[in-house]
Amino acid sequence: MNARIFHSVCLISTFALLYNVPFNYAIGLPKIALASLIVLLITMALYYASRFKNMVSVSTLIANIVGLSLFLVNYFLNSGLRGPTDLFFLLFLLLSIAISPADQYKVWIPINVTVLIILNLIEFYYPHLVPDTYTTRSNRFVDHMSAYAVVAAITYFCIHYIRGSYENEKLSTLEKSKAIELQNTQIVKQNEELEKLNAEKNKLMSIVAHDLRSPLASIQNFLELLTQHELEEEQKLDIENELLNSTKNTLAMLSKLLDWSKSQLHGVSAHMEYLNVQSLFEPTLNLERNIAARKNITLDYYFDPSASIYADSDMMQLILRNIVGNAIKFTGVDGHIMVKAEAQGNNCLISVQDDGIGMSWEKQQSVFSLNVESTFGTNNEKGVGLGLMLCMEFIKAQKGKIWLESMPGAGTCFYISVPMFDKNKARQPNLL
């Protein structure tokens, strides 16, 4: 900032000296005009050295020395106390404070005051050393008025620039402070989110470890029974069926965990393509029908044969499998599940309605996150709570939406909205 102030003072002084040289010559003070001309050239050289050669400290030091020297000479050539030199000394005191670093202007202030006092004492005791150089009273009057106007103008411009620079620096500092504060707030928020996610993942790992332990313990117990006891065939068959169901549930849980881990490690990337809804979902639903039949649940579906979507085939099948699987899990024996797909504007709305146990409002708020707690189905089916979170991530990757409506004891309906495939738009050539 000192450098900018110094450059501004040099420019202001240059204009003042450009005025002062012809003015002093015009009022009969040629020696002062010559001295002002020399100082003008020195001022321009100092500005160049400071601005373009980055010699700010040296230029400031020379400026202080040259300025004091000029006004010292001016005191003797311009009538001493009878002239306006004391005003110039006061002006230069202000300029020294403005352009000098904090550790230097404290030196130049006493030097300035001391020089002026000495000059006044010399004139007081040796008046013949300071002659009156004015030829007429009018010249004295004009010189005093002109000096006052110059001093006032330079003082105004210097103070105005310094105040402006201070306000700009203050504003800049305030903006930086706000930016740092905002950044700190964002960092704190991100840390809180990371801590929350870390806690949720720890909780998830704990649940997974607990759920893996149960089927492994069952297998161990079965093997111990086989080796230590003679079992009837009917008993063996019952245990084998229980182990098979437990192993299937564990495999489904591990598959979901693997899908989720991949999405966290590599990110979710959808491979969008044209898909016919009926051709896409019919094979999946026929498989789910066989699973539903074990609980005597009726699984029906209806798709508009012409309904087409622009989506990722694997993701959409996984989403439907998870939602229909949950519907089967939480629907009792002899229940009913209905899957539909219909056009809604530019989107295709897929719904999965069951008449199962439903869920509370609190449960609905966390069902798509790691905060959800795994619960047992109507036939004691166990899950890890990852399926619907995967559905949410996958549907977002396809620019779709997923939501649900449910009431305890009244069943649940999941809705999936994905963009329709616009054949006319697809045929248009890419003009970009």
C-alpha positions in Angstrom: 0.0 0.0 0.0 2.9 2.4 0.8 4.1 1.9 -2.8 0.8 2.8 -4.3 0.6 6.0 -2.1 4.2 6.9 -3.1 3.3 6.6 -6.8 0.2 8.7 -6.4 2.2 11.4 -4.5 4.8 11.4 -7.2 2.1 12.0 -9.9 0.4 14.7 -7.8 3.8 16.4 -7.1 4.7 16.2 -10.8 1.5 18.1 -11.8 2.1 20.6 -9.0 5.7 21.3 -10.1 4.6 21.6 -13.7 2.4 24.4 -12.6 5.0 25.8 -10.1 7.9 26.2 -12.6 6.3 28.7 -15.0 4.4 30.4 -12.2 7.6 31.2 -10.2 9.3 32.4 -13.4 6.3 34.6 -14.2 6.3 36.4 -10.8 10.1 37.1 -10.9 11.6 34.1 -9.0 13.7 32.4 -11.7 16.0 30.7 -9.3 13.0 29.0 -7.5 11.7 28.1 -11.0 15.0 26.4 -11.8 15.1 24.5 -8.5 11.5 23.4 -9.1 12.4 22.2 -12.5 15.3 20.1 -11.2 13.1 18.6 -8.5 10.4 17.9 -11.2 12.9 15.8 -13.2 14.1 14.0 -10.0 10.4 13.3 -9.1 9.8 11.7 -12.5 12.9 9.6 -12.2 11.9 8.4 -8.8 8.5 7.5 -10.0 10.0 5.5 -12.9 12.5 3.7 -10.6 9.8 2.8 -8.0 7.0 1.8 -10.5 9.0 0.0 -13.1 12.2 -1.0 -11.4 10.6 -1.9 -8.0 13.0 0.3 -6.1 10.4 1.6 -3.7 12.5 1.9 -0.5 15.4 3.7 -2.2 13.0 6.0 -4.1 11.2 6.9 -0.9 14.5 7.7 0.9 15.7 9.9 -2.0 12.3 11.7 -2.2 12.5 12.6 1.5 16.1 14.0 1.1 15.3 15.9 -2.1 12.1 17.3 -0.7 13.8 18.7 2.4 16.7 20.0 0.3 14.3 21.8 -2.1 12.4 23.6 0.7 15.6 24.4 2.5 16.9 26.2 -0.7 13.5 27.6 -1.3 13.5 29.2 2.2 16.6 31.4 1.3 15.4 32.1 -2.3 11.8 32.9 -1.4 12.1 35.4 1.4 12.1 33.1 4.4 9.3 33.8 6.9 8.0 36.5 4.5 7.4 33.8 1.9 5.2 30.6 1.9 8.0 28.2 2.6 6.6 27.3 6.1 3.5 26.0 4.3 5.6 23.8 2.1 7.4 22.4 5.0 4.1 21.5 6.6 2.9 20.0 3.4 6.1 17.9 3.0 5.7 16.7 6.6 2.3 15.3 5.6 3.8 13.7 2.4 6.7 12.2 4.4 4.2 10.5 6.8 2.2 9.3 3.8 5.0 7.8 1.7 7.4 6.5 4.3 7.2 3.1 6.1 6.1 3.2 9.7 9.6 2.8 11.0 11.0 5.7 8.9 8.4 8.5 9.1 9.0 8.7 12.8 12.6 9.8 11.9 11.6 12.3 9.2 9.1 14.1 11.4 11.6 15.4 13.9 14.1 16.1 11.0 11.5 18.2 9.2 10.6 20.2 12.4 14.2 20.7 13.4 15.2 22.0 10.0 12.4 24.5 9.9 13.2 25.7 13.5 16.9 26.1 12.6 16.0 28.1 9.5 13.7 30.4 11.5 16.5 31.0 14.1 19.0 31.8 11.4 16.7 34.4 9.9 15.9 35.8 13.3 19.6 36.2 14.3 21.0 36.8 10.8 18.3 38.5 8.7 20.7 39.6 6.1 21.2 35.9 5.1 17.5 35.7 4.0 16.8 38.6 1.7 13.4 39.7 0.5 13.1 38.5 -3.1 9.7 39.9 -3.9 9.8 43.0 -6.2 6.3 44.1 -5.6 3.5 43.6 -3.0 1.3 42.1 -5.7 3.9 39.4 -6.4 4.0 38.5 -2.7 0.2 38.4 -2.5 -0.1 36.2 -5.6 2.7 33.8 -4.5 1.1 33.4 -1.1 -2.3 32.7 -2.5 -0.9 30.3 -5.1 1.1 28.5 -2.5 -1.9 28.1 -0.3 -4.0 26.8 -3.2 -1.3 24.3 -4.2 -0.8 23.1 -0.6 -4.6 22.7 -0.1 -5.0 20.8 -3.4 -2.2 18.4 -2.8 -3.4 17.8 0.8 -6.9 17.1 -0.5 -5.8 14.7 -3.2 -3.4 12.9 -0.8 -5.9 12.5 2.0 -8.6 11.5 -0.4 -6.4 8.8 -2.0 -5.3 7.5 1.4 -8.8 7.4 2.7 -10.0 5.7 -0.5 -7.2 3.1 -0.3 -8.0 2.5 3.4 -11.7 1.9 2.6 -10.8 -0.4 -0.3 -8.4 -2.4 1.9 -11.0 -2.5 4.6 -13.7 -3.7 2.2 -11.3 -6.3 0.7 -10.3 -7.5 4.1 -14.0 -7.8 5.1 -14.8 -9.7 2.0 -11.9 -12.1 2.5 -13.0 -12.5 6.1 -16.5 -13.4 5.0 -15.1 -15.8 2.4 -12.9 -17.5 5.0 -15.8 -17.7 7.4 -18.0 -19.2 4.7 -15.3 -21.7 3.8 -14.8 -22.6 7.5 -18.6 -23.1 7.8 -18.6 -25.4 4.7 -15.6 -27.3 6.1 -17.3 -27.8 9.4 -20.5 -28.9 7.6 -18.5 -31.3 5.4 -16.7 -32.7 8.5 -20.1 -33.2 10.2 -21.4 -35.0 7.1 -18.3 -37.2 6.9 -18.5 -38.1 10.6 -22.2 -38.9 10.1 -21.5 -41.1 7.1 -18.6 -42.8 8.9 -20.9 -43.5 11.9 -23.6 -44.9 9.5 -21.0 -47.1 7.7 -19.7 -48.4 11.0 -23.3 -49.2 12.0 -23.8 -50.9 8.6 -20.7 -53.1 9.1 -21.9 -54.0 12.5 -25.2 -55.1 11.1 -23.6 -57.0 8.3 -21.2 -58.8 10.7 -24.2 -59.8 12.9 -26.3 -61.0 10.0 -23.5 -63.1 8.5 -22.9 -64.7 11.9 -26.4 -66.3 12.0 -26.3 -68.5 8.9 -22.7 -69.5 9.5 -23.7 -70.5 13.1 -26.6 -72.5 11.6 -24.3 -74.3 9.2 -22.0 -75.1 12.1 -24.8 -76.4 14.2 -26.1 -78.6 11.4 -22.7 -80.1 10.8 -22.3 -80.8 14.5 -25.7 -82.6 14.5 -24.7 -84.7 11.5 -21.4 -85.7 13.1 -22.6 -86.3 16.7 -26.2 -87.6 16.3 -28.2 -89.9 14.1 -31.0 -87.9 12.5 -34.1 -89.1 10.7 -34.5 -88.2 7.0 -37.4 -85.9 7.8 -35.4 -84.0 10.4 -32.5 -83.7 8.0 -34.9 -82.3 5.3 -36.3 -79.7 7.7 -32.8 -78.5 8.7 -31.7 -78.5 5.1 -34.7 -76.3 4.0 -33.9 -73.9 6.9 -30.3 -73.7 5.9 -31.2 -73.2 2.2 -33.5 -70.3 3.0 -30.9 -68.8 5.4 -28.1 -69.1 2.8 -30.3 -67.5 0.1 -31.1 -64.6 2.3 -27.4 -64.2 3.1 -26.4 -64.4 -0.5 -29.0 -61.7 -1.4 -27.6 -59.5 1.4 -24.0 -60.0 0.2 -25.1 -59.1 -3.4 -26.6 -55.9 -2.2 -23.6 -55.1 -0.1 -21.3 -55.7 -3.1 -23.4 -53.5 -5.4 -23.4 -50.7 -2.8 -19.6 -51.1 -2.2 -19.0 -50.8 -6.0 -21.1 -47.7 -6.2 -19.2 -46.1 -3.3 -15.8 -47.1 -4.7 -16.2 -46.3 -8.4 -19.3 -44.0 -8.4 -22.6 -44.6 -10.1 -22.4 -44.5 -13.9 -25.6 -45.2 -15.9 -25.4 -46.6 -19.5 -28.5 -45.1 -20.9 -30.4 -46.9 -23.8 -33.8 -47.3 -25.3 -35.8 -49.9 -23.4 -39.3 -51.3 -23.8 -40.8 -51.6 -20.3 -42.6 -54.9 -20.8 -39.6 -56.6 -22.4 -37.4 -55.3 -19.7 -39.4 -56.2 -16.6 -41.4 -59.3 -17.6 -38.6 -61.9 -17.1 -37.7 -60.4 -13.7 -41.3 -60.4 -12.5 -41.9 -64.0 -13.6 -38.9 -65.0 -11.4 -40.3 -62.9 -8.5 -43.7 -64.7 -9.0 -42.1 -68.0 -8.1 -40.7 -66.5 -4.9 -44.0 -64.9 -4.0 -45.8 -68.2 -4.6 -44.0 -69.7 -1.6 -46.0 -67.4 0.6 -49.1 -67.8 -1.6 -48.8 -64.2 -2.6 -50.4 -63.2 -6.0 -48.1 -61.0 -8.1 -49.8 -59.3 -11.0 -48.5 -56.7 -13.4 -49.7 -54.6 -16.3 -47.5 -52.6 -18.7 -48.5 -50.5 -21.6 -47.0 -52.5 -24.5 -45.8 -49.2 -26.2 -44.2 -47.7 -23.0 -40.5 -47.1 -23.6 -38.0 -45.5 -21.3 -34.5 -44.1 -21.6 -32.6 -45.8 -18.8 -29.9 -48.3 -17.7 -31.2 -51.9 -18.1 -29.2 -53.5 -15.2 -30.0 -50.7 -12.8 -33.7 -50.7 -13.6 -33.9 -54.5 -13.1 -32.1 -54.2 -9.8 -34.4 -51.4 -8.7 -37.5 -53.4 -9.5 -36.1 -56.6 -8.0 -35.4 -54.8 -4.7 -38.8 -53.1 -4.5 -40.8 -56.2 -5.4 -38.6 -58.3 -3.1 -39.4 -55.9 -0.2 -43.1 -56.1 -1.1 -43.0 -59.9 -0.9 -41.0 -59.8 2.3 -43.5 -57.5 4.1 -46.7 -59.0 2.7 -48.4 -61.7 4.6 -49.6 -65.1 3.3 -52.4 -64.9 0.7 -51.4 -61.2 0.0 -51.5 -59.4 -3.3 -48.9 -57.3 -5.2 -49.6 -55.2 -8.3 -46.9 -53.7 -10.6 -47.9 -51.1 -13.2 -46.2 -48.8 -15.7 -48.0 -46.0 -17.5 -47.1 -42.8 -19.3 -47.3 -39.5 -17.3 -46.3 -36.6 -19.6 -42.6 -37.0 -20.6 -42.0 -39.6 -17.9 -43.0 -43.2 -17.3 -44.5 -43.9 -13.8 -43.9 -47.4 -12.4 -45.7 -48.3 -9.3 -45.4 -51.4 -7.0 -48.5 -51.7 -4.7 -48.8 -54.3 -1.9 -51.3 -54.9 0.9 -48.6 -55.8 3.5 -47.9 -54.4 6.9 -47.0 -50.9 5.8 -44.6 -48.6 7.7 -44.8 -45.7 10.0 -44.1 -42.0 9.0 -40.8 -42.1 11.0 -39.7 -45.2 9.1 -40.5 -43.6 5.7 -38.2 -40.7 6.4 -35.1 -42.9 6.7 -36.0 -45.8 4.4 -33.7 -44.5 1.5 -30.6 -43.9 3.8 -28.1 -45.8 5.9 -30.0 -44.7 9.0 -32.7 -47.3 8.3 -32.8 -50.3 10.6 -33.2 -53.7 9.1 -36.4 -55.4 10.0 -37.8 -58.9 9.7 -40.4 -59.7 7.1 -43.7 -61.5 7.7 -42.0 -64.9 7.4 -38.9 -63.7 9.5 -37.0 -62.8 6.3 -34.0 -60.7 7.2 -32.3 -57.8 5.3 -29.5 -55.4 5.8 -31.3 -52.2 4.8 -29.2 -51.5 1.7 -31.6 -52.3 -1.1 -33.7 -49.1 -1.1 -30.6 -46.9 -0.7 -29.1 -48.5 -3.8 -32.4 -47.9 -5.6 -32.2 -44.2 -4.7 -28.6 -43.9 -5.9 -29.3 -45.7 -9.2 -32.5 -43.8 -10.0 -30.8 -40.5 -9.4 -28.0 -41.6 -11.8 -30.8 -42.0 -14.5 -32.3 -38.6 -13.8 -35.4 -40.2 -12.3 -37.3 -40.0 -9.0 -38.4 -42.6 -6.4 -40.8 -42.1 -3.5 -43.4 -44.1 -1.5 -46.8 -43.8 0.2 -47.5 -46.1 3.1 -49.7 -46.5 6.2 -49.2 -49.0 9.0 -51.4 -52.0 8.3 -52.6 -50.6 5.0 -49.7 -51.6 2.7 -47.1 -49.7 0.8 -46.9 -48.3 -2.8 -43.5 -47.4 -4.3 -43.4 -45.0 -7.3 -40.5 -44.8 -9.8 -40.5 -42.0 -12.4 -38.0 -42.2 -15.3 -37.8 -40.3 -18.6 -39.7 -41.7 -21.5 -37.8 -42.4 -24.7 -38.7 -39.9 -27.4 -38.2 -41.6 -30.8 -38.7 -38.4 -32.8 -36.1 -36.5 -30.7 -33.7 -39.4 -31.0 -33.9 -39.3 -34.8 -32.8 -35.7 -35.0 -29.2 -35.3 -36.0 -26.7 -33.8 -33.5 -26.0 -30.4 -34.8 -23.4 -29.4 -32.2 
